[in-house]
Amino acid sequence: MDAAHARIARGGKAIYGARVGILMLEARFPRIPGDMGNATTWPFPVLYKVVTGASPQRVVRERAAGLLEPFLDAARELVRLGADGITSNCGFLSLFQDQIAAAAGVPVAISSMMQVPMVNRLLPPGRRAGILTISAATMTAEHLAKAGVPEGTPVMGTDGGREFTRAILGDEASLDVAAAEQDILDAGAELVRRNPDVGAIVLECTNMAPYARALSEHVGMPVHDIYSFVTWFHAGIAPRDFGHPASDRRQWRER
Protein backbone atom coordinates (compact mmCIF):
# COMPACT_ATOMS: atom_id res chain seq x y z
CA MET A 1 0.00 0.00 0.00
CA ASP A 2 1.47 3.35 -0.99
CA ALA A 3 1.95 6.25 1.41
CA ALA A 4 -0.92 8.24 -0.10
CA HIS A 5 -3.43 5.63 1.07
CA ALA A 6 -1.90 5.12 4.52
CA ARG A 7 -3.69 8.16 5.96
CA ILE A 8 -7.24 7.50 4.75
CA ALA A 9 -9.67 7.94 7.65
CA ARG A 10 -12.75 5.74 7.80
CA GLY A 11 -16.04 7.14 9.08
CA GLY A 12 -19.48 5.85 9.91
CA LYS A 13 -20.08 7.44 13.31
CA ALA A 14 -21.30 10.82 14.46
CA ILE A 15 -18.87 11.05 17.41
CA TYR A 16 -15.42 9.49 17.81
CA GLY A 17 -13.29 8.71 20.83
CA ALA A 18 -16.14 7.95 23.26
CA ARG A 19 -16.50 4.19 23.19
CA VAL A 20 -18.90 3.69 26.12
CA GLY A 21 -22.47 4.96 26.09
CA ILE A 22 -24.28 5.44 29.42
CA LEU A 23 -28.06 5.22 29.76
CA MET A 24 -29.00 7.78 32.41
CA LEU A 25 -32.06 8.06 34.62
CA GLU A 26 -33.81 11.42 34.60
CA ALA A 27 -32.82 12.95 37.92
CA ARG A 28 -31.62 16.14 39.58
CA PHE A 29 -29.87 14.92 42.75
CA PRO A 30 -26.20 15.95 43.11
CA ARG A 31 -23.69 13.80 41.24
CA ILE A 32 -20.40 14.23 43.05
CA PRO A 33 -17.05 13.10 41.60
CA GLY A 34 -17.05 9.32 41.51
CA ASP A 35 -20.73 9.22 40.59
CA MET A 36 -21.33 7.67 37.20
CA GLY A 37 -23.24 10.74 36.05
CA ASN A 38 -20.32 13.07 36.78
CA ALA A 39 -18.25 13.12 33.60
CA THR A 40 -15.04 13.90 35.52
CA THR A 41 -15.28 10.42 37.08
CA TRP A 42 -14.09 8.68 33.94
CA PRO A 43 -10.49 8.40 32.70
CA PHE A 44 -11.87 8.19 29.15
CA PRO A 45 -14.62 10.05 27.25
CA VAL A 46 -18.16 8.69 27.51
CA LEU A 47 -21.50 9.40 25.82
CA TYR A 48 -24.61 10.09 27.90
CA LYS A 49 -28.29 9.70 27.05
CA VAL A 50 -30.95 10.68 29.59
CA VAL A 51 -34.10 8.56 29.30
CA THR A 52 -37.08 10.85 29.77
CA GLY A 53 -39.45 9.67 32.48
CA ALA A 54 -36.98 7.21 33.99
CA SER A 55 -37.00 8.61 37.52
CA PRO A 56 -35.16 6.81 40.35
CA GLN A 57 -38.53 6.08 41.97
CA ARG A 58 -39.94 4.55 38.81
CA VAL A 59 -36.92 2.42 38.00
CA VAL A 60 -35.98 1.21 41.49
CA ARG A 61 -39.35 0.95 43.19
CA GLU A 62 -41.66 0.38 40.21
CA ARG A 63 -39.54 -2.06 38.14
CA ALA A 64 -39.12 0.51 35.34
CA ALA A 65 -42.71 -0.15 34.31
CA GLY A 66 -43.44 1.12 30.80
CA LEU A 67 -39.84 2.17 30.17
CA LEU A 68 -38.44 -0.72 28.15
CA GLU A 69 -39.00 0.89 24.74
CA PRO A 70 -37.54 4.28 25.78
CA PHE A 71 -34.42 2.49 27.04
CA LEU A 72 -34.14 0.47 23.83
CA ASP A 73 -34.47 3.63 21.73
CA ALA A 74 -31.85 5.39 23.87
CA ALA A 75 -29.41 2.49 23.53
CA ARG A 76 -29.84 2.49 19.75
CA GLU A 77 -29.23 6.24 19.66
CA LEU A 78 -26.00 5.90 21.65
CA VAL A 79 -24.77 3.28 19.20
CA ARG A 80 -25.68 5.50 16.23
CA LEU A 81 -23.71 8.32 17.82
CA GLY A 82 -20.62 6.16 18.20
CA ALA A 83 -20.80 3.97 21.32
CA ASP A 84 -19.26 0.52 20.97
CA GLY A 85 -20.63 -0.65 24.33
CA ILE A 86 -23.55 0.29 26.56
CA THR A 87 -23.97 0.53 30.31
CA SER A 88 -26.46 2.24 32.63
CA ASN A 89 -26.50 4.21 35.84
CA CYS A 90 -28.87 1.92 37.75
CA GLY A 91 -28.27 -1.68 38.75
CA PHE A 92 -32.02 -2.35 38.85
CA LEU A 93 -32.02 -2.17 35.05
CA SER A 94 -30.63 -5.71 35.08
CA LEU A 95 -34.22 -6.61 34.16
CA PHE A 96 -33.55 -5.18 30.69
CA GLN A 97 -30.06 -6.61 30.06
CA ASP A 98 -31.10 -9.12 27.41
CA GLN A 99 -33.48 -6.81 25.55
CA ILE A 100 -31.02 -3.91 25.44
CA ALA A 101 -28.19 -6.16 24.25
CA ALA A 102 -30.40 -7.48 21.46
CA ALA A 103 -31.54 -4.01 20.41
CA ALA A 104 -28.15 -2.31 20.62
CA GLY A 105 -26.16 -4.99 18.82
CA VAL A 106 -23.04 -4.16 20.86
CA PRO A 107 -21.75 -5.44 24.22
CA VAL A 108 -23.95 -4.34 27.13
CA ALA A 109 -22.93 -4.20 30.81
CA ILE A 110 -26.15 -2.92 32.28
CA SER A 111 -25.65 -3.59 36.00
CA SER A 112 -22.72 -3.55 38.39
CA MET A 113 -24.14 -6.73 39.93
CA MET A 114 -22.94 -8.65 36.88
CA GLN A 115 -19.53 -8.65 38.59
CA VAL A 116 -20.67 -10.96 41.38
CA PRO A 117 -19.87 -14.32 39.70
CA MET A 118 -16.40 -13.12 38.72
CA VAL A 119 -15.71 -11.72 42.20
CA ASN A 120 -16.75 -15.05 43.70
CA ARG A 121 -14.15 -16.79 41.56
CA LEU A 122 -11.45 -14.46 42.88
CA LEU A 123 -12.10 -15.19 46.53
CA PRO A 124 -10.58 -17.95 48.68
CA PRO A 125 -12.65 -21.10 49.32
CA GLY A 126 -15.45 -20.47 51.80
CA ARG A 127 -15.76 -16.79 50.87
CA ARG A 128 -18.30 -15.08 48.61
CA ALA A 129 -19.41 -11.65 47.50
CA GLY A 130 -22.25 -9.76 49.11
CA ILE A 131 -24.31 -6.99 47.51
CA LEU A 132 -25.00 -3.53 48.90
CA THR A 133 -28.04 -1.92 47.30
CA ILE A 134 -29.96 1.33 47.58
CA SER A 135 -33.22 -0.58 48.10
CA ALA A 136 -33.24 -4.05 49.58
CA ALA A 137 -37.02 -3.72 49.89
CA THR A 138 -37.47 -3.80 46.11
CA MET A 139 -34.48 -5.91 45.06
CA THR A 140 -36.08 -9.13 43.80
CA ALA A 141 -34.82 -12.57 42.87
CA GLU A 142 -35.50 -11.65 39.25
CA HIS A 143 -33.23 -8.58 39.40
CA LEU A 144 -30.44 -10.77 40.76
CA ALA A 145 -30.99 -13.66 38.36
CA LYS A 146 -30.98 -11.36 35.32
CA ALA A 147 -27.57 -10.07 36.44
CA GLY A 148 -26.26 -13.62 36.84
CA VAL A 149 -26.03 -13.37 40.63
CA PRO A 150 -25.97 -16.81 42.29
CA GLU A 151 -29.04 -17.73 44.31
CA GLY A 152 -28.60 -17.08 48.03
CA THR A 153 -26.13 -14.20 47.61
CA PRO A 154 -26.42 -11.91 50.68
CA VAL A 155 -28.02 -8.52 50.00
CA MET A 156 -28.13 -5.51 52.32
CA GLY A 157 -29.69 -2.13 51.64
CA THR A 158 -29.18 1.43 52.79
CA ASP A 159 -32.96 1.66 53.22
CA GLY A 160 -32.60 2.02 56.98
CA GLY A 161 -30.20 4.96 56.79
CA ARG A 162 -31.11 8.60 57.21
CA GLU A 163 -29.78 10.18 54.01
CA PHE A 164 -28.56 8.15 51.04
CA THR A 165 -31.64 6.18 49.97
CA ARG A 166 -34.05 8.98 50.80
CA ALA A 167 -32.14 11.68 48.92
CA ILE A 168 -31.39 9.61 45.83
CA LEU A 169 -34.72 7.88 45.37
CA GLY A 170 -36.53 11.06 46.39
CA ASP A 171 -34.49 12.92 43.76
CA GLU A 172 -33.68 15.72 46.18
CA ALA A 173 -31.68 18.74 45.07
CA SER A 174 -29.16 18.51 47.92
CA LEU A 175 -27.22 15.69 49.53
CA ASP A 176 -25.45 15.50 52.89
CA VAL A 177 -22.39 13.65 51.60
CA ALA A 178 -21.04 12.77 55.04
CA ALA A 179 -24.39 11.36 56.15
CA ALA A 180 -24.74 9.43 52.88
CA GLU A 181 -21.30 7.94 53.39
CA GLN A 182 -22.17 6.91 56.92
CA ASP A 183 -25.30 5.14 55.70
CA ILE A 184 -23.15 3.11 53.30
CA LEU A 185 -20.53 2.31 55.93
CA ASP A 186 -23.21 1.19 58.38
CA ALA A 187 -25.00 -0.98 55.84
CA GLY A 188 -21.76 -2.52 54.64
CA ALA A 189 -20.67 -3.36 58.17
CA GLU A 190 -24.07 -4.92 58.88
CA LEU A 191 -23.84 -7.00 55.69
CA VAL A 192 -20.52 -8.43 56.87
CA ARG A 193 -21.73 -8.91 60.46
CA ARG A 194 -24.74 -10.92 59.36
CA ASN A 195 -22.77 -12.91 56.79
CA PRO A 196 -19.30 -13.75 58.11
CA ASP A 197 -18.43 -15.59 54.90
CA VAL A 198 -18.61 -12.40 52.84
CA GLY A 199 -15.13 -11.66 51.50
CA ALA A 200 -15.92 -8.79 49.11
CA ILE A 201 -18.76 -6.35 48.47
CA VAL A 202 -20.31 -5.43 45.13
CA LEU A 203 -22.15 -2.10 45.07
CA GLU A 204 -25.37 -2.34 43.08
CA CYS A 205 -26.03 1.37 43.14
CA THR A 206 -23.87 3.46 40.83
CA ASN A 207 -24.24 6.44 43.18
CA MET A 208 -22.30 4.50 45.84
CA ALA A 209 -19.04 4.53 43.89
CA PRO A 210 -17.75 7.76 45.51
CA TYR A 211 -17.77 5.94 48.85
CA ALA A 212 -16.19 2.65 47.75
CA ARG A 213 -12.73 3.47 49.10
CA ALA A 214 -14.10 4.48 52.50
CA LEU A 215 -16.22 1.32 52.66
CA SER A 216 -13.29 -0.91 51.72
CA GLU A 217 -11.20 0.57 54.51
CA HIS A 218 -14.11 0.34 56.94
CA VAL A 219 -14.83 -3.37 56.38
CA GLY A 220 -11.29 -4.41 55.45
CA MET A 221 -12.09 -6.13 52.16
CA PRO A 222 -12.36 -5.46 48.42
CA VAL A 223 -15.27 -3.38 47.16
CA HIS A 224 -16.31 -3.55 43.51
CA ASP A 225 -18.55 -0.91 41.97
CA ILE A 226 -19.71 0.46 38.64
CA TYR A 227 -16.40 2.27 38.19
CA SER A 228 -14.40 -0.95 38.44
CA PHE A 229 -16.88 -2.66 36.12
CA VAL A 230 -17.01 -0.05 33.37
CA THR A 231 -13.26 0.60 33.34
CA TRP A 232 -12.80 -3.17 32.84
CA PHE A 233 -15.56 -3.14 30.20
CA HIS A 234 -13.91 -0.24 28.37
CA ALA A 235 -10.53 -1.99 28.42
CA GLY A 236 -12.02 -4.78 26.33
CA ILE A 237 -13.75 -2.44 23.88
CA ALA A 238 -10.67 -0.26 23.46
CA PRO A 239 -7.55 -2.25 24.43
CA ARG A 240 -4.53 -0.14 25.20
CA ASP A 241 -2.23 0.43 22.23
CA PHE A 242 1.36 -0.14 23.33
CA GLY A 243 2.72 1.11 20.02
CA HIS A 244 3.93 -2.16 18.55
CA PRO A 245 3.70 -2.16 14.73
CA ALA A 246 1.54 -4.76 13.04
CA SER A 247 1.52 -5.61 9.34
CA ASP A 248 -2.27 -5.41 9.14
CA ARG A 249 -2.52 -1.92 10.68
CA ARG A 250 -1.31 0.17 7.75
CA GLN A 251 -4.51 2.09 7.24
CA TRP A 252 -5.17 4.72 9.86
CA ARG A 253 -8.68 4.58 11.27
CA GLU A 254 -9.91 7.49 13.32
CA ARG A 255 -11.56 6.25 16.52
KATA-V74782 format. One record per residue. PHI is phi in whole degrees, -180 to 180 (* if undefined). OMEGA is omega in radians with two decimals (NA if undefined). D_LAST is the distance of its C-alpha to the last C-alpha in Angstrom with 2 decimals. Layout:
# KATA-V74782
[[PHI:OMEGA:D_LAST] [PHI:OMEGA:D_LAST]]
This chain:
# KATA-V74782
[[*:-3.08:21.11] [-79:-3.04:22.02] [-63:-3.10:20.27] [-65:-3.12:19.83] [-93:-3.06:17.47] [-75:-3.11:15.45] [-117:3.09:13.31] [-83:3.12:12.60] [-87:3.13:9.23] [-109:-3.10:8.82] [-104:3.14:8.73] [124:3.13:10.33] [-119:3.03:9.19] [-88:-3.08:10.96] [-132:-3.14:8.80] [-118:3.04:5.21] [94:3.08:5.25] [-113:-2.98:8.32] [-87:-3.11:8.55] [-107:3.05:12.35] [-106:-3.07:14.57] [-115:3.03:18.13] [-80:-3.03:21.18] [-109:2.96:23.64] [-70:3.09:27.40] [-89:-3.03:29.14] [-151:-3.13:30.90] [-126:-3.11:32.12] [-64:-3.08:33.14] [-63:3.08:31.87] [-117:-3.07:28.55] [-77:3.09:29.08] [-52:-3.02:26.57] [104:3.05:25.76] [-70:-3.11:25.93] [-59:-3.10:22.91] [-85:3.03:23.19] [-99:-3.01:23.10] [-63:3.12:19.59] [-72:3.12:20.77] [-63:-2.92:21.31] [-91:3.08:17.77] [-83:3.11:16.36] [-144:3.12:12.78] [-68:3.07:11.79] [-133:3.04:13.05] [-109:3.12:13.97] [-114:2.97:17.74] [-141:3.10:20.07] [-82:3.13:23.80] [-93:-3.08:26.01] [-59:3.12:29.12] [89:-3.11:32.32] [-87:3.13:30.87] [-75:3.06:33.07] [-56:3.11:33.54] [-58:-3.06:37.08] [-68:-3.10:36.13] [-78:-3.04:33.45] [-82:-3.04:35.29] [-99:-3.10:38.88] [-122:3.04:38.75] [58:3.11:36.33] [54:-3.08:33.86] [-58:3.11:36.43] [77:-3.04:35.30] [-108:-3.09:31.67] [-59:-3.10:30.10] [-62:3.06:29.14] [-58:3.11:27.65] [-70:3.10:25.45] [-64:3.12:24.43] [-63:-3.13:23.64] [-66:3.11:21.60] [-64:3.11:19.54] [-61:3.14:18.94] [-64:3.11:17.95] [-61:3.12:15.33] [-67:3.10:13.81] [-62:3.14:14.15] [-70:3.13:12.40] [146:-3.13:9.22] [-68:3.06:10.66] [-103:3.09:10.58] [-160:-3.06:13.81] [-125:2.99:16.73] [-137:-3.13:19.42] [-143:-3.12:22.31] [-103:3.01:24.51] [-151:-3.13:27.73] [-64:3.14:28.92] [-69:3.08:31.48] [-77:3.00:28.86] [-54:3.10:29.18] [-58:-3.06:31.47] [-105:-3.07:28.54] [-52:-3.04:26.29] [-66:-3.10:27.14] [-67:3.14:27.07] [-68:3.10:23.70] [-62:3.14:22.15] [-68:-3.10:23.83] [-73:-3.05:22.80] [-77:-3.12:19.11] [73:3.09:18.57] [-132:3.09:16.10] [-58:-3.12:17.31] [-130:3.08:19.45] [-122:-2.89:21.04] [-78:-3.03:23.35] [-136:3.07:25.98] [-58:-3.11:26.43] [-65:3.10:29.58] [-64:3.10:27.68] [-76:-2.97:27.79] [-55:-3.13:31.58] [-59:3.14:32.09] [-67:3.12:29.86] [-61:3.10:31.61] [-58:-3.13:34.92] [-68:-3.12:34.12] [-80:-2.98:33.52] [-85:3.09:36.89] [-64:3.09:40.26] [-54:3.13:42.72] [87:3.11:44.42] [-116:3.11:41.57] [-149:3.10:39.11] [-83:2.97:36.63] [-118:-3.08:37.85] [-112:2.99:36.03] [-108:-3.06:36.40] [-125:3.10:35.86] [-74:-3.08:36.43] [-150:3.06:38.90] [-65:-3.09:40.86] [-65:-3.10:43.14] [-117:3.05:40.59] [-80:-3.05:38.57] [-105:3.07:39.77] [-61:3.13:39.87] [-69:3.07:37.55] [-55:-3.09:34.83] [-69:-3.11:35.13] [-63:-3.13:35.36] [-65:3.09:32.26] [-91:3.14:30.32] [80:-3.13:31.99] [-76:3.14:34.29] [-61:3.10:37.46] [-59:3.12:40.65] [90:3.11:42.75] [-61:-3.13:39.96] [-66:3.13:41.44] [-130:3.08:40.13] [-132:-3.13:41.16] [-113:3.02:40.40] [-93:-3.11:40.62] [-53:-3.06:42.73] [-84:3.13:45.79] [-77:-3.07:44.40] [-106:-3.02:45.20] [-134:-2.89:41.87] [-59:-3.09:38.53] [-62:-3.11:39.01] [-63:-3.07:41.09] [-70:-3.10:38.77] [-76:-3.11:35.55] [-72:3.05:37.04] [-82:3.11:39.23] [53:-3.11:36.23] [-81:-3.04:38.19] [-82:3.10:37.09] [-135:-3.09:38.02] [-143:3.01:37.74] [-81:-3.00:40.02] [-64:-3.14:37.45] [-64:3.13:40.20] [-68:3.10:41.96] [-63:3.10:38.81] [-61:-3.12:38.17] [-65:3.07:41.78] [-57:-3.12:41.53] [-70:3.10:38.69] [-63:-3.13:40.61] [-65:-3.13:43.75] [-67:3.10:42.18] [-64:3.11:40.42] [-64:3.13:43.71] [-69:3.06:45.55] [-57:-3.12:43.14] [-71:3.14:43.86] [-62:-3.10:47.58] [-78:-3.08:48.00] [-133:-3.05:45.98] [-61:3.14:46.79] [-86:3.09:44.69] [-69:-3.13:41.43] [-115:3.10:39.46] [-163:-3.14:36.16] [-120:3.02:35.09] [-110:-3.13:32.12] [-88:3.08:31.58] [-65:-2.99:31.14] [-82:-3.12:30.69] [-68:3.12:27.39] [-77:3.10:29.52] [-86:-3.05:31.27] [-56:3.12:28.42] [-61:-3.06:29.68] [-108:-3.06:32.92] [-62:-3.13:31.77] [-63:3.14:32.72] [-62:3.14:36.12] [-67:3.12:36.78] [-59:3.12:35.96] [-69:-3.10:38.41] [-69:-3.08:40.93] [-99:3.08:41.14] [70:3.13:40.36] [-154:3.13:37.73] [-63:3.04:33.99] [-129:-3.14:32.33] [-112:-3.05:29.10] [-139:-3.13:27.34] [-67:3.11:24.28] [-66:3.12:22.56] [-63:-3.11:23.25] [-70:-3.05:22.18] [-75:3.06:18.80] [-67:3.03:17.82] [-66:3.13:18.88] [-58:3.14:17.07] [-63:-3.12:13.71] [-63:3.07:14.51] [-80:3.14:14.76] [-72:-3.11:11.60] [-131:-3.14:9.55] [-56:3.14:12.28] [-63:3.08:12.86] [-93:-3.13:12.38] [-91:3.00:15.93] [86:3.13:15.57] [-79:-3.12:17.74] [-69:3.08:17.51] [-137:-3.04:17.46] [-64:-3.09:19.05] [-97:-3.14:16.63] [-120:-3.08:13.51] [-85:3.09:14.79] [-89:3.13:12.37] [-81:3.09:9.35] [-115:3.14:6.22] [-76:-3.12:3.81] [-119:NA:0.00]]
